[in-house]
Each structure stands twice: as C-alpha cells, then as structure tokens.
Amino acid sequence: MRIEDIDPPREVSGASDLILKALEVYGMHWDSEVCYQSQRIGVYEEYLQQLIDTGSSINCDCTRTMIKQSGGIYSGFCIDRKLLPSSNTSIRFKPVSPITSFHDQLLGKVKFSAKEIEQNFVLKRKDGLFAYQLAVVVDDWQQQITEVVRGVDLLDSTPKQLQLFNCFQASPPDYFHHPLVVDRGDLKLSKQNKAEAIIIDNPLPTLVKAIQFLGQELPPSVEYASIEELIRYSIKNWNPASMPNLHLENDNP
C-alpha cells in the first residue's frame, strides 16, 4: 500500500486516513506497512542525483506563462542554457531516446506522436517538491511492482515513466489502463471535479456497480453476498476481455 502524498498544497487534511478506511470497508487489504511518499524524499534525491550525474536532466527557469504561450507543452527552451543555477529552477528530464509507444494489457499497442508527449517533463519543481513521474517510478521499482492498473487519464504518463525505467536500467511493470467512470459532462468522477465521496457505510451496491461497469458478469445471488464473497467471486471469474475499451458515461454520478 502506497500513499502518494508529495504535493502538500493540494492535500486535504485527513484524506490518507479516509482512503485507508475506505479500502478496508471495501474488503481490500494490504500485506505490508503503508508506504508514504512524503517519508521517502531522501530516496528520490538519490535517484534524481543519478539522472543529474548522467546528464539526463536540465535546469529550467521557464514560468507557467511562458509554457502556456508555447502551447502548454515545454518547448525545450532551457536545454542549451548551460549556466542556469540549481537554485530557484525546476529540474526537467532530458531523454536520450524518447519513447512514443508501448503495449497495454487492455488496449494493445498505444502510439503517441512526438508532440503529444512532453519529453522534458518535470522531475523536481521549482518549489522543491518532487514530481509524480520520478517518485512513482522509483517506488514501483523498489517495491517490485509487476503490474500497474490505472485509468486511461494517465495513459500519456506511461511513455515518460518507461523512459525513466530505461535510464535506471530497471525492468518496468506491465500496464493496464482501464476506462473511466464519467459524469454527464464527460468529467471523470474525482475530487478535482467535485464528485460525491465514496459511500462508506454501505459498500456492497457501489462495489457491484464498479464490477459491472468493468464488464464483468455477476450472479443474481450477489445481493445476498458479503463483500469478501463478492471479491473472491470476481477474482475467480475475472475476464479482462469483457472490459470496454473506452470511457463510459455513468447515469448515476
């Protein structure tokens, strides 16, 4: 179990405890101590230094306004600016061989154009906070993660992470990007879009809806099942071939 809490300005007080409680209520248990990314900053510093030492990073003092003016994707303006200081600058990745495609366990071969993937993505922000891409790769590698299952909204993060795995000469996990549940406005159900909180006191109906959304069949007797029975049945009868390949609209957000 990993809590990705490396962005304090965006974190809600008590959110980590609520996440762990929800997982337990929904019958999802972890087999080791909870790993908090906020307690691993020194580890990320070590791996960032490796990238710096091998010339796989650049310092950048571009502002958000400058990036927005260039179309929202970093233009590479600072790549050849050798004398930028390490203070008051962000640190960006400098790829040797960009990756623009990979095999997804559900979607098959996924391709991106060079313009769709920001090659010089941020590793460490100007405010000193580590970016998601570096932290998650280091943790996936160290925790020996073999499969990553996540929403299609993170599809374009995968080529970036694969490049970091290559730099560290580490074997990446297999990736499986599932469809998103969205509201009538085509927005994913998330706190960012002010979706209602997950139900804690009666988890079975929500769990049933989630399993059915993923294209899995359930027996009529499911309404009498316990959470543990439902999860065991779903694991035993899991069929990824039945999953939809595109995000679907949720009629009851």
Secondary structure, DSSP 8 states (H G I E B T S, - for coil): -EE----GGG--TTHHHHHHHHHHHTT---SS--EEGGG-HHHHHHHHHHHHHTT-EEEE---HHHHHHTTSS---TTTT-TT--STTSEEEE--SS---EEEETTTEEEE--TTTS-SS-EEE-TTS-B-HHHHHHHHHHHTT--EEEEEGGGTTHHHHHHHHHHHTT----EEEEE--EE-TTS-BSSGGGT-----SS-HHHHHHHHHHHTT----GGGGG--HHHHHHHHHHT--GGGS-SS-EE-S--
